[in-house]
């Protein structure tokens, strides 16, 4: 729309210039300066129209009106002979009008800069909020580990980029009794401390997940399993006074097998180990 109006204004201005040249040639009484003054006056009128339609700002409109009046006085000076100094008025009106227009544009630029600054702040705030929302969406709020949703989104990429990908499934033994005997606050503290141990065992691998309750999953290379087991065995005694234990099962991640299936296989192995520990405990109790 703006491009069409601009083309229209340019076409009208060129037409006026051509007509003015024809008139000054046909009627020598008409001064040659009219070839510049009439188009200039016309352009100023176009500017006044645009300012009024787009902004409605009286100050800018006043500035362009004063410039237009100055051009009228300048044009009149070409025809009227006498002691009335028209050129003084045309200079005054044009210069005052230009000053007002310049002040208006400076004010507009300042407001635009303020708007850009506010927009930058809004964009930064939006990015910060988006980062926080992403963190909440993919992390467990209690332990800070990645959550179930993050596991399913990262599983395929991890399998693709790993040499010997393994899935480790860990479950805390007797955790429900801790909640029942000592309360959920102590239970939460246990989960947080265990998540810290898991981070120690996976410090070079950011793929530790809490699946909910007392279940944890780790995606790792085969060689990292020994490190995880060592770190847990060295640090877990800190929690044994809660009469807790943990069971761990792991499986190699096969190509083409779904994440759900791999979880199920690791879970089965974990429960086999858990049941074996229970049988051994009963045998010792006899």
DABEL-V863340 format. One record per helix or strand of 2 or more residues. SS is the DSSP state (H for helix, E for strand). FROM is the first residue (numbers start at 1). TO is the last residue. If there is no record, write none. Layout:
# DABEL-V863340
SS_FROM_TO ; SS_FROM_TO
This chain:
# DABEL-V863340
H_2_26 ; H_34_54 ; H_58_77 ; H_86_138 ; H_148_161 ; E_165_173 ; H_175_182 ; H_184_201 ; E_208_212 ; E_215_221 ; H_224_242 ; E_245_252 ; H_259_285
